[in-house]
Amino acid sequence: MVRDFLVSGVKWVLRIGLRLYFKEIRHSQRQIDQNRPLLFLANHQNALIDALLIAAFNRRKTFFLVRSSVFKHKPIARVLYYLGMRPIYRIRDGKHLVSNNEPILNFFAEALAQGNCVLIFPEGNHSLRRTLRPLRKGFIEIADKAFALDSDLNLGLVTVGLSYQNATCFRDRVHIHYADAIDATSLFAEGTDRSSGKKERDKEILAFVHQRLSACTVHIASEHYGVIEQQLIREKADFLQVQAVNARIAELTESISSDRSEECLAQATPCEGSRLKLVINILFWPLVFFWRRRIRPMIKEDEFVSTFRFAYFTFVLLAGLLLVVLFLICLL
């Protein structure tokens, strides 16, 4: 009971922070079934921000599988655990840690069997490129384990597409699209059998989910990626209009000859301005200066820029509110 109250409080703070951090957070088709376990499968572009956007605005009790590196610091790890996040270990994290994944996968399977929800980023990594990468089979293993615990489990698969206008910018815009739930029973009919039949089934599931997920977010295939992205930026495409942009990508793909360079890199998209952003830059210029000169240069991966900026922004916001409260108390 206490934990649920704390989680609700943290989500409330996150919603406020995210609403201020982003210029626009657009949801579409967020008709989340409240009466069955759901396995959310989302694309992964913007590091921890992806998980926070789904966690903060999701009313269902949901557990999240995220990369282990964000759990290195104990205070942060405690908060993430309270939010329902658990680490997944990869070989690059250390071969001796990979064995820790088995109990974590069992935990997620039990969560589904108990009627809760689980979010997984099946690409297994993140990238700012607007391309849905090949999917990994972790979510299949979790679903198989859940069906092994309850063969009559009414599990639904929900693909979630996240599309950013310019993910590294402050006051960016983001579109979160929830597709209709798919009945997982027929997809996982082969059960936990390790025969060749299961291998074919897994390939079909991966291809099916990849197709569904690529329709939920802006997807530029790797071939001619730079040429197409550069043209979209020249046209000032609104990447939150997912269907329209994907249709334009299909047109551009057909028109590009096979001999054109695939390595053409698009110029960086300028960040959109806003009045609130201007006010913040003026009123809090020492904090903005500190971010730009000291913190930002320390971030080596662009995928983590928004994550660290949002953490910095939220800390400053909460500190400012605390100072205001203390000032009012002193006046009284």
C-alpha positions, 0 to 999 in steps of 0.5 A: 500500500505504501509502495503504491502510494510512493509510486503514484507520487513519483509518477505525479512528479514525473508527469509534471516534469515531463510536461514542462520539459517537453513542448508537446507530448502527444498520445494517440490510441491510448485505449489501454485494456485494464482487465488483462495482462499486457506486454508492451513492446516499444522502439528505443531511441532516447535512453531512459526518457523512453521508459519514463514517458511510458511509465509516467502516463501509464495507469496500469501497474507496469514493470520495465526491463531496461539496460543495467548501466542505469542501475550503477548508482544505488540512489538512482537504482532505488528510485528505478526499482520503485518505478518497477524497472529491472536491469537486463545484463548484456555480454558487454556488461560482463559475461559473469553478469549475464546469468543474472538475467534468468531470475529477472525474466522469471520475475517478469513472467510471474508479473504477467501471470499475476495480471500485471503489465510489462514493458520491453524494448525488444531492439535491445539497444537504443539509437537516435536514428529513426530506424527500427532495428532488428528485434531480439527474442527476450520478450518471446522468452518472457511470454513463453515462461508466462504461458508455462505458469498459466496456459490459459493466460489472456495475454495481450501484446501492445506495440508502442511507437515513440517518435521525437521531433529532435530528441536531443533538444530541450522543449522537444515534441514527442508522439507516443502511439499505442497500437491495439492489443494483439491476442498472444495466445495464437502467436505462442501456440508452440509453447516452450518446445525447443524444436525447429518448429519453435524457431520458425514460430519465433521468426514469425513472431519477430517479423510480425511484431517488427512490422506492427512496431515500424508502423507505430513510429517513423521508420527509415530503412537503413538503405539510403538512410542519410539521403532520406533523412536529409530530404525530410529535414529540408522539407521541415517534416513534422515527425509527430505525423507518423503516418504522413512521414512514413508515406513520404519515406516510401515515396522517397525510397522509390525515387532514389536510384540505387547508385546514390550514396547511402552514407550521406549524413543529414545536417543537424535539425535546429531546436525549436524555440518557445517562449517558455524556453526563452524565459528559462534561459533568461531567468536561470542563465547561470544554471543554463550556463553550467549545464552547457559548459560543465555537464553537457560536454561530459555526456559521450552518447547523444542518446543520453543528453535528454536523460541527463538534461531532464534529471538536471531540470527536475532537480533544479525544479524541485530545489526551486520549489523547496526554496519557495516553500521554505521562504513562505514558511519563514514569512509566516 
